[in-house]
Amino acid sequence: MKIVVCVKQVAVLGDEVEFTDDARDVDPDYLDCALNEWDSYATEEALRIREQLGSEGDEVILVSVGDAQVEDALRRCLAMGADRAIRVDFAASADPVTIARLLVPVVQRESPDLVFCGVQSSDSVQAATGTALAELLGLARVAVVTKVELADGNAIVNRELEGGLVDVVDVELPALLTIQTGINQPRYANLRAIKQAEQHELGVVEPAVDGEPAHHVRRMFSPPRGEGAEILTGGTAEVAQRIADLVRERLR
């Protein structure tokens, strides 16, 4: 069993925020970095499956997109017990679809039985990378997974729905699952494992695509304090039209 886990090092905002001179990003001096919480659960679930199978040749491979800074997140997951880590060397910030396009060639080369992604990242909160990656890879995909069991070449998974409902899905492998927090309790790495992870050689590959973004940031700003919320009334079409008008007004 080979499991690829896509992980991300996310930006964490402090109490104060300043924007860059071009107003298109947050000043890095006001950001901290950390492993995305959802990805720690995805890594732990992959490790547990590998341990349950206990077969020779089972692997958990980490993949991430970014510059050298993301190696801290990869090494944290290596300290948890992952076998290998690969970084796609891409320095620019990117949207979820671009990230998925950059991940595709690396994941394809590994030919995994399972691909795990966190449901979303805490910095962008779009929950789109896993879905886009599954589509580009042509894999079956189940989102917001809270339990995974393997049986006869399939994965039987619980999928979280609204209102506390659970959908049980039987999906044929290979497949991509986006993992929800709470599926397990991620392990803490001991000091020895952390030291070993620091010496672990990481694979670094060049982007196989140009990384042209699917969207462009025009401007970031702190919204001015207004007089309060506007309550939209009327039918669905009327509310949708009013929202569209408001967006157009703000973009002028």
Residue pairs with C-beta under 8 A, 6 or more apart in sequence:
1 49
1 50
1 53
1 55
1 58
1 59
1 113
1 114
1 150
2 58
2 59
2 61
2 110
2 111
2 112
2 113
2 114
3 46
3 49
3 50
3 59
3 60
3 61
3 112
3 113
3 114
3 115
3 116
4 61
4 62
4 63
4 107
4 110
4 112
4 114
4 115
4 116
5 39
5 42
5 43
5 46
5 60
5 61
5 62
5 63
5 77
5 82
5 115
5 116
5 117
6 39
6 42
6 62
6 63
6 64
6 103
6 107
6 115
6 116
6 117
6 118
6 129
6 130
6 133
7 35
7 36
7 39
7 42
7 43
7 62
7 63
7 64
7 73
7 74
7 77
7 118
8 35
8 36
8 39
8 64
8 65
8 66
8 70
8 73
8 99
8 118
8 121
8 129
9 33
9 34
9 35
9 36
9 64
9 66
9 69
9 70
9 72
9 73
10 33
10 34
10 35
10 36
10 121
10 122
10 123
11 26
11 31
11 32
11 33
11 123
12 31
12 32
12 33
12 34
12 122
12 123
13 26
13 30
13 31
14 30
14 31
14 32
16 30
17 26
17 27
17 30
17 222
18 26
18 27
18 29
18 30
19 25
19 26
19 27
19 220
19 221
20 26
20 27
23 219
23 220
23 221
24 217
24 218
24 219
24 220
25 93
25 217
25 220
26 220
33 69
33 72
33 73
34 73
35 72
35 73
35 76
35 77
36 73
36 118
36 121
36 122
36 123
37 118
37 122
37 181
38 118
38 119
38 120
38 121
38 122
38 179
38 180
38 181
39 73
39 77
39 117
39 118
39 121
40 76
40 77
40 80
40 186
41 118
41 179
41 180
41 181
41 182
41 183
41 184
41 186
42 116
42 117
42 118
42 178
42 179
43 60
43 62
43 77
43 80
43 82
43 116
43 186
44 80
44 184
44 185
44 186
44 187
45 116
45 148
45 179
45 183
45 184
46 60
46 82
46 114
46 116
47 60
47 80
47 81
47 82
47 187
48 184
49 114
49 148
49 150
50 58
50 59
50 60
53 150
59 83
59 84
60 81
60 82
60 83
60 84
61 82
61 83
61 84
61 85
61 86
61 110
61 112
62 74
62 77
62 78
62 82
62 84
62 85
62 86
63 85
63 86
63 87
63 88
63 103
63 106
63 107
63 110
64 70
64 73
64 74
64 85
64 86
64 87
64 88
65 87
65 88
65 90
65 94
65 99
65 102
65 103
66 87
66 88
66 90
66 91
67 89
67 90
67 91
68 87
70 87
71 85
71 87
71 202
74 85
74 87
74 202
75 85
75 194
75 197
75 198
75 200
75 202
76 189
76 197
77 85
78 85
78 196
78 197
78 200
79 189
79 193
79 194
79 196
79 197
80 186
80 187
80 189
80 193
81 187
81 189
81 193
84 203
85 200
85 202
85 203
86 106
86 202
86 203
86 204
86 205
87 202
87 203
87 204
87 205
88 102
88 103
88 106
88 205
88 206
88 207
89 204
89 205
89 206
89 207
90 102
90 207
90 211
92 211
92 213
94 102
94 211
94 213
95 213
95 214
95 215
96 124
96 126
96 128
96 129
96 132
96 214
97 128
97 132
97 214
98 211
98 212
98 213
98 214
99 129
99 132
100 128
100 129
100 132
100 133
100 136
101 132
101 136
101 209
101 211
102 207
102 208
102 209
102 211
103 129
103 133
104 133
104 136
104 137
104 208
104 209
105 208
105 209
106 205
107 115
107 133
107 137
108 137
111 174
112 174
113 173
113 174
114 155
114 173
114 174
114 175
114 176
114 177
115 133
115 134
115 137
115 139
115 174
115 175
115 176
115 177
116 176
116 177
116 178
116 179
117 129
117 130
117 133
117 176
117 177
117 178
117 179
118 130
118 178
118 179
119 127
119 130
119 143
119 144
119 178
119 179
119 180
119 181
120 126
120 127
121 129
127 143
127 178
130 141
130 143
130 176
130 177
130 178
131 141
131 143
131 178
133 176
134 140
134 141
134 176
135 141
137 176
139 174
139 175
139 176
140 171
140 172
140 174
140 175
140 176
141 175
141 176
141 177
141 178
142 155
142 157
142 159
142 169
142 171
142 175
142 176
142 177
142 178
143 159
143 177
143 178
144 159
144 160
144 161
144 178
144 180
145 157
145 158
145 159
145 160
145 177
145 178
145 179
145 180
145 183
146 158
146 159
146 160
146 166
146 180
146 182
146 183
147 157
147 158
147 183
148 155
148 156
148 157
148 177
148 183
149 155
149 156
149 157
150 156
153 172
153 173
154 170
154 171
154 172
154 173
155 170
155 171
155 173
155 175
155 177
156 168
156 169
156 170
156 171
157 168
157 169
157 171
157 177
158 166
158 167
158 168
158 169
159 166
159 167
159 168
159 169
160 166
160 167
160 180
161 167
189 197
230 246
232 238
232 239
232 242
232 243
233 239
234 242
